[in-house]
């Protein structure tokens, strides 16, 4: 019988992409996927190190597997991804029943490691390789056959004070544009109507080419636009660092019909003092100018953002500046995170984590409340309009309904019918709205 594998994934879209690609490589090596822990011969945890909470969830799940490993010694347990790069010794100390740890720069070696690991042996693979072979053009392993991720770069050369990504994923390395286009063409031919270009700092794409002279993300977006003739309907990229957004990129989005008018552009704070301490490289006013330019150049542009509350030294005045920025920018949505020190970062090593946990929680809730009011008002303004929706499948809350997203990522639910399938583009007339969801009927 072939060995069966299960991958549990935590964290960002890049991690989901890595997990999909690794699953494809494991299948090529003869392993078979399963969703059952009791059936699995190999259990892998694709991990995230951006926040403490994500790491503690992994350790909790690893703890649950300790008696399982005792009953089934042949079971292989692997920790892969960012935690494996950052906390190699800690993983084996806290979970000695783990068999191997593999960092994000060595994931293509996992199939061979599994095949050759001796019983009772432990193995660690870490560090970054010049070439990482993790193809994403594996239609059978994508969560949705009509939607696919493409990694356009790996690593990040920014040095934000709080961020562990450069330490665990290395410096920025951009993929050759021809390689990306070939992969995109293969994915579209396999049925992908939507492509998401991934990079820890997608807007920095090409900065490492020829002394930074290009090609850049704007050039890549324009090139990808030619795939509309082959079936591509939507093109998205994440994540955007405000410092690296250019007007040329905004114009490329406006000029390319398949490019969605959407930017996920983390601000992190509305306080210039905190932005400087975070080493973000821009001011709140500069962020406002970028948003204004995006809305001026790209028809119907919508912006999403991230914020960290409780960063070292954040005062009530600093937080009030963040609340003001959120109110003024009228984001489509925001993600709010309570600051947690990440070992090895400048903030963890040099700055005191001096904002009490209770204050962090309160600020987190206050900022989300501000955004809920904005989101509800913006969504209610959509009532009576007809929106184009890419259908994702049955609603998790009500299987009599289907769910999908607009070109700017708004969630839409509508009544299921026999003619509508996942991956279709349909028009939905909106008849009601909440802060999170639009609801309506197929037009």
C-alpha positions as CSV (number, residue, x, y, z in Angstrom):
1,X,0.0,0.0,0.0
2,X,1.3,3.5,-0.8
3,X,2.0,5.8,2.2
4,X,-0.6,8.4,3.0
5,X,0.1,12.0,4.0
6,X,-1.7,14.8,5.7
7,X,-0.7,18.5,5.7
8,X,-2.0,20.9,8.3
9,X,-1.4,24.5,7.1
10,X,-1.1,27.7,9.2
11,X,-0.5,31.3,8.2
12,X,-0.4,33.2,5.0
13,X,-1.2,32.6,1.4
14,X,2.4,31.8,0.7
15,X,2.2,29.0,3.2
16,X,-1.0,27.7,1.5
17,X,0.8,27.8,-1.9
18,X,3.8,26.0,-0.5
19,X,1.5,23.3,1.0
20,X,-0.3,22.8,-2.3
21,X,3.0,22.5,-4.2
22,X,4.5,20.2,-1.7
23,X,1.4,18.0,-1.8
24,X,1.8,17.7,-5.6
25,X,5.5,16.7,-5.2
26,X,4.6,14.1,-2.6
27,X,2.0,12.6,-5.0
28,X,4.6,12.6,-7.8
29,X,6.7,10.6,-5.4
30,X,3.9,8.0,-5.0
31,X,2.3,9.1,-1.7
32,X,-1.5,9.5,-1.4
33,X,-3.3,12.4,0.3
34,X,-5.7,11.8,3.2
35,X,-7.7,14.1,5.5
36,X,-7.7,11.5,8.3
37,X,-5.0,11.6,11.0
38,X,-5.8,7.9,11.9
39,X,-5.1,6.9,8.3
40,X,-2.0,9.1,7.7
41,X,1.5,7.6,7.6
42,X,3.1,11.0,7.4
43,X,1.7,14.2,9.1
44,X,3.2,17.5,8.2
45,X,2.7,20.9,9.8
46,X,3.2,23.8,7.4
47,X,3.9,26.5,10.0
48,X,3.9,30.3,10.5
49,X,6.1,32.3,12.8
50,X,4.6,35.8,12.4
51,X,2.8,35.6,15.7
52,X,3.1,33.6,18.9
53,X,-0.5,32.3,18.7
54,X,0.1,30.4,15.5
55,X,3.2,28.7,17.0
56,X,1.4,27.7,20.1
57,X,-1.4,26.1,18.1
58,X,1.2,23.9,16.4
59,X,2.8,22.9,19.6
60,X,-0.7,22.0,21.0
61,X,-1.5,19.8,18.0
62,X,2.0,18.2,18.2
63,X,1.3,17.4,21.9
64,X,-1.9,15.6,20.9
65,X,0.1,13.4,18.5
66,X,2.6,12.2,21.2
67,X,0.4,9.2,22.3
68,X,-0.4,8.4,18.7
69,X,3.3,8.2,17.9
70,X,3.8,6.0,20.9
71,X,1.1,3.6,19.6
72,X,2.3,3.9,16.0
73,X,6.1,4.3,15.9
74,X,6.2,4.1,12.1
75,X,4.2,7.4,11.9
76,X,6.4,10.2,10.6
77,X,5.7,13.7,12.0
78,X,7.4,16.7,10.3
79,X,7.4,20.4,11.1
80,X,8.0,22.4,7.9
81,X,8.0,26.1,7.0
82,X,8.9,29.1,9.0
83,X,8.9,27.6,12.5
84,X,11.2,24.9,11.4
85,X,13.7,27.5,10.2
86,X,13.4,29.7,13.3
87,X,13.0,27.2,16.2
88,X,14.8,24.0,15.1
89,X,16.2,23.1,18.6
90,X,13.1,24.3,20.4
91,X,10.8,22.0,18.3
92,X,12.7,18.9,19.2
93,X,12.9,20.0,22.9
94,X,9.2,20.6,23.2
95,X,8.1,17.8,20.9
96,X,10.8,15.1,20.9
97,X,8.5,12.7,19.0
98,X,8.9,14.9,15.9
99,X,10.9,13.2,13.2
100,X,12.1,16.1,11.0
101,X,12.1,19.8,10.6
102,X,12.5,21.5,7.2
103,X,12.7,25.2,6.6
104,X,10.8,27.0,3.8
105,X,14.0,27.1,1.6
106,X,14.3,23.3,1.5
107,X,10.7,22.1,1.0
108,X,11.5,20.5,-2.3
109,X,13.7,18.0,-0.5
110,X,10.9,16.7,1.7
111,X,9.8,13.8,-0.6
112,X,13.4,12.4,-0.6
113,X,13.7,12.9,3.1
114,X,10.6,11.0,3.8
115,X,11.7,8.1,1.5
116,X,15.1,7.8,3.1
117,X,14.6,8.6,6.8
118,X,15.8,5.7,8.9
119,X,13.5,4.5,11.8
120,X,14.1,6.5,15.0
121,X,16.3,9.0,13.2
122,X,15.7,12.8,13.3
123,X,16.6,15.2,10.5
124,X,16.8,19.0,10.0
125,X,17.0,20.8,6.7
126,X,17.4,24.6,6.9
127,X,18.9,27.5,5.1
128,X,18.1,29.0,1.7
129,X,19.1,27.5,-1.6
130,X,19.8,29.5,-4.8
131,X,17.0,27.5,-6.6
132,X,13.9,26.2,-4.9
133,X,11.9,23.9,-7.1
134,X,8.3,24.2,-5.9
135,X,6.0,24.2,-8.9
136,X,2.5,25.4,-8.3
137,X,1.2,24.2,-11.7
138,X,-0.4,21.1,-10.2
139,X,-4.1,21.3,-11.0
140,X,-4.9,18.2,-8.9
141,X,-3.6,19.7,-5.7
142,X,-5.1,23.2,-5.8
143,X,-7.9,23.8,-3.4
144,X,-10.0,25.3,-6.2
145,X,-9.2,24.2,-9.8
146,X,-10.3,27.6,-11.1
147,X,-8.1,29.6,-8.8
148,X,-4.3,29.3,-8.4
149,X,-1.4,30.9,-6.6
150,X,1.9,31.7,-8.3
151,X,5.0,32.7,-6.2
152,X,6.7,35.5,-8.1
153,X,9.4,36.0,-5.4
154,X,10.6,34.6,-2.2
155,X,11.9,36.3,0.9
156,X,12.0,40.0,1.8
157,X,14.8,42.5,2.0
158,X,12.9,45.0,4.1
159,X,13.9,45.1,7.8
160,X,10.7,46.0,9.5
161,X,11.4,46.1,13.2
162,X,8.8,43.5,14.2
163,X,9.0,41.0,11.3
164,X,10.7,37.6,11.3
165,X,10.2,36.9,7.6
166,X,13.6,37.9,6.4
167,X,15.2,35.7,9.0
168,X,13.2,32.6,8.1
169,X,12.6,33.1,4.3
170,X,15.8,35.0,3.4
171,X,16.4,38.0,1.2
172,X,14.2,38.9,-1.8
173,X,14.7,36.6,-4.8
174,X,12.5,37.3,-7.8
175,X,11.7,34.6,-10.3
176,X,12.3,35.2,-14.0
177,X,9.3,36.7,-15.7
178,X,9.4,34.1,-18.5
179,X,9.2,31.3,-15.9
180,X,6.2,33.0,-14.2
181,X,4.4,33.5,-17.5
182,X,4.9,29.9,-18.6
183,X,3.5,28.7,-15.3
184,X,0.6,31.1,-15.6
185,X,-0.2,29.9,-19.1
186,X,-0.1,26.2,-17.9
187,X,-2.5,27.0,-15.0
188,X,-4.9,28.9,-17.3
189,X,-4.9,26.0,-19.8
190,X,-5.8,23.7,-16.8
191,X,-8.8,25.9,-16.0
192,X,-7.6,28.6,-13.7
193,X,-9.7,31.7,-14.3
194,X,-8.1,33.6,-11.3
195,X,-4.4,33.9,-10.6
196,X,-2.9,35.4,-7.4
197,X,0.7,36.5,-7.6
198,X,2.4,36.0,-4.3
199,X,5.4,37.7,-2.6
200,X,6.2,38.7,0.9
201,X,6.6,42.1,-0.7
202,X,5.1,41.6,-4.1
203,X,5.7,45.3,-5.2
204,X,9.4,44.8,-4.7
205,X,9.4,42.2,-7.5
206,X,12.4,42.7,-9.8
207,X,14.3,45.0,-7.4
208,X,17.0,42.3,-7.3
209,X,17.3,42.2,-11.2
210,X,20.1,44.1,-12.9
211,X,20.7,46.5,-10.0
212,X,17.0,47.3,-9.7
213,X,16.5,48.4,-13.3
214,X,13.7,45.9,-13.9
215,X,11.5,44.3,-15.1
216,X,9.2,45.3,-12.3
217,X,5.7,44.2,-11.1
218,X,4.1,46.7,-13.4
219,X,5.7,45.0,-16.4
220,X,4.7,41.6,-15.1
221,X,1.1,42.7,-14.7
222,X,0.9,44.1,-18.2
223,X,2.4,40.8,-19.6
224,X,0.0,38.7,-17.6
225,X,-2.9,40.7,-19.1
226,X,-2.2,39.1,-22.4
227,X,-3.5,35.8,-21.0
228,X,-7.1,37.2,-21.0
229,X,-7.3,35.8,-24.6
230,X,-6.5,32.3,-23.2
231,X,-9.1,32.4,-20.4
232,X,-7.7,34.4,-17.6
233,X,-10.4,36.5,-16.0
234,X,-8.9,37.9,-12.8
235,X,-5.4,38.8,-11.6
236,X,-4.6,39.7,-8.0
237,X,-1.3,40.3,-6.2
238,X,-0.4,40.3,-2.5
239,X,1.1,41.7,-0.3
240,X,1.9,45.3,-1.1
241,X,4.4,47.4,0.9
242,X,3.4,51.1,0.7
243,X,7.0,52.1,0.2
244,X,7.2,50.1,-3.0
245,X,3.9,51.1,-4.7
246,X,4.6,53.2,-7.9
247,X,2.3,55.1,-10.1
248,X,3.5,53.0,-13.0
249,X,2.1,49.9,-11.2
250,X,-1.2,51.7,-10.5
251,X,-1.4,52.6,-14.2
252,X,-0.6,49.1,-15.2
253,X,-3.5,47.9,-13.1
254,X,-5.8,50.4,-14.7
255,X,-4.7,49.5,-18.2
256,X,-5.0,45.7,-17.7
257,X,-8.7,44.6,-17.8
258,X,-8.0,41.3,-15.9
259,X,-6.2,43.1,-13.1
260,X,-8.6,43.5,-10.1
261,X,-8.9,47.0,-8.7
262,X,-7.8,45.9,-5.3
263,X,-4.7,46.5,-3.1
264,X,-3.9,44.7,0.2
265,X,-1.6,47.4,1.5
266,X,-0.7,47.1,5.2
267,X,-0.4,50.5,7.0
268,X,0.4,49.0,10.4
269,X,0.0,52.3,12.2
270,X,-1.3,55.8,11.7
271,X,1.3,57.3,13.9
272,X,4.5,58.7,12.3
273,X,6.4,58.1,15.5
274,X,5.4,54.4,15.6
275,X,5.9,54.0,11.9
276,X,9.5,55.2,12.3
277,X,10.0,52.8,15.2
278,X,8.6,50.0,13.1
279,X,11.1,51.0,10.3
280,X,8.4,51.1,7.7
281,X,9.9,53.7,5.6
282,X,6.9,56.0,5.1
283,X,4.7,58.4,7.0
284,X,1.0,58.4,7.5
285,X,0.7,61.3,5.1
286,X,2.6,59.4,2.4
287,X,0.3,56.4,2.9
288,X,-2.7,58.7,2.4
289,X,-1.1,60.0,-0.8
290,X,-0.7,56.5,-2.2
291,X,-4.3,55.6,-1.4
292,X,-5.5,58.8,-3.1
293,X,-3.4,58.0,-6.2
294,X,-4.8,54.5,-6.4
295,X,-8.3,55.7,-6.2
296,X,-7.6,58.5,-8.8
297,X,-5.9,56.2,-11.3
298,X,-7.8,52.9,-10.9
299,X,-11.5,53.1,-11.4
300,X,-13.4,51.6,-8.4
301,X,-10.2,50.8,-6.5
302,X,-10.6,49.3,-3.0
303,X,-8.0,49.1,-0.4
304,X,-7.5,46.6,2.5
305,X,-5.0,47.0,5.2
306,X,-3.3,45.5,8.3
307,X,-2.6,47.1,11.6
308,X,-0.5,46.2,14.7
309,X,-1.7,47.6,18.0
310,X,0.4,47.7,21.1
311,X,3.7,48.1,19.4
312,X,6.4,49.1,22.0
313,X,6.0,52.6,23.1
314,X,2.5,53.1,21.5
315,X,0.6,55.7,23.5
316,X,-3.0,56.5,23.5
317,X,-2.2,59.5,21.2
318,X,-0.4,57.1,18.8
319,X,-3.4,54.8,18.7
320,X,-5.8,57.7,18.2
321,X,-3.8,58.6,15.0
322,X,-4.4,55.0,13.8
323,X,-8.1,55.3,14.5
324,X,-8.2,58.5,12.5
325,X,-6.4,56.9,9.6
326,X,-8.8,54.0,9.5
327,X,-11.8,56.4,9.6
328,X,-10.4,58.6,6.9
329,X,-9.2,55.9,4.5
330,X,-12.5,54.0,4.5
331,X,-10.9,50.6,3.9
332,X,-12.8,47.8,2.4
333,X,-11.5,45.7,5.3
334,X,-8.7,45.6,7.8
335,X,-6.9,42.9,9.8
336,X,-5.8,43.8,13.3
337,X,-3.1,42.1,15.3
338,X,-1.9,42.5,18.8
339,X,1.9,43.0,18.9
340,X,3.9,40.0,20.0
341,X,7.7,40.0,20.2
342,X,9.4,37.7,17.6
343,X,12.8,36.5,18.8
344,X,15.6,37.7,16.5
345,X,13.8,40.9,15.4
346,X,15.0,44.4,16.2
347,X,11.8,45.1,18.2
348,X,12.1,42.0,20.3
349,X,15.8,42.5,21.0
350,X,16.0,46.3,21.5
351,X,12.5,47.5,22.5
352,X,10.6,46.8,25.7
353,X,7.2,45.2,25.2
354,X,5.7,47.8,27.4
355,X,2.0,48.0,26.4
356,X,-0.1,45.8,28.8
357,X,-2.0,42.9,27.3
358,X,-5.3,44.3,28.4
359,X,-4.5,47.6,26.6
360,X,-3.6,45.7,23.4
361,X,-6.9,43.7,23.6
362,X,-8.9,46.9,24.1
363,X,-7.2,48.7,21.2
364,X,-7.7,45.7,19.0
365,X,-11.4,45.6,19.7
366,X,-11.8,49.4,19.3
367,X,-10.1,49.4,15.9
368,X,-12.2,46.5,14.7
369,X,-15.4,48.3,15.9
370,X,-14.4,51.4,13.9
371,X,-13.9,49.3,10.8
372,X,-17.2,47.4,11.3
373,X,-19.1,50.7,11.1
374,X,-17.3,51.6,7.9
375,X,-17.7,48.2,6.3
376,X,-21.4,48.1,7.1
377,X,-22.0,51.5,5.5
378,X,-19.9,50.7,2.4
379,X,-21.7,47.3,2.0
380,X,-25.1,48.8,2.4
381,X,-24.3,51.2,-0.4
382,X,-24.0,48.2,-2.6
383,X,-27.7,47.2,-2.1
384,X,-29.5,47.5,-5.4
385,X,-26.4,47.1,-7.5
386,X,-25.4,44.1,-9.7
387,X,-21.9,42.7,-9.1
388,X,-19.8,40.1,-10.9
389,X,-19.1,37.2,-8.6
390,X,-16.6,34.3,-9.1
391,X,-18.4,31.4,-7.5
392,X,-16.3,29.5,-4.9
393,X,-18.9,26.9,-3.7
394,X,-21.4,26.2,-1.0
395,X,-21.7,28.6,1.9
396,X,-20.3,27.1,5.1
397,X,-23.3,28.5,7.1
398,X,-26.1,27.5,4.7
399,X,-25.6,24.8,2.0
400,X,-28.7,26.1,0.2
401,X,-26.6,29.1,-0.8
402,X,-23.5,29.6,-2.8
403,X,-20.7,32.0,-2.0
404,X,-18.1,33.8,-4.1
405,X,-16.2,37.1,-4.3
406,X,-16.4,40.3,-6.3
407,X,-13.4,41.6,-8.2
408,X,-12.4,43.6,-5.1
409,X,-12.7,40.6,-2.7
410,X,-16.1,41.3,-1.2
411,X,-17.9,38.1,-0.1
412,X,-21.3,37.5,-1.7
413,X,-23.8,34.8,-0.9
414,X,-26.8,33.9,-3.1
415,X,-29.3,31.1,-3.6
416,X,-28.0,27.9,-5.0
417,X,-29.4,26.7,-8.4
418,X,-28.8,23.8,-10.7
419,X,-27.1,25.9,-13.4
420,X,-24.4,27.5,-11.3
421,X,-21.0,25.8,-10.7
422,X,-17.9,26.6,-8.8
423,X,-15.5,28.6,-10.9
424,X,-18.2,30.4,-12.9
425,X,-18.5,34.1,-13.2
426,X,-22.1,35.2,-12.5
427,X,-23.9,38.4,-11.9
428,X,-25.7,38.9,-8.6
429,X,-28.1,41.6,-7.7
430,X,-27.4,42.7,-4.1
431,X,-30.5,43.0,-1.9
432,X,-29.0,43.0,1.6
433,X,-25.7,43.5,3.4
434,X,-23.9,43.0,6.7
435,X,-20.5,44.4,7.6
436,X,-18.9,41.2,6.2
437,X,-21.2,39.9,3.5
438,X,-23.3,41.0,0.6
439,X,-26.4,38.8,-0.2
440,X,-28.6,38.7,-3.2
441,X,-30.0,36.7,-6.1
442,X,-28.4,35.7,-9.4
443,X,-29.3,38.3,-12.0
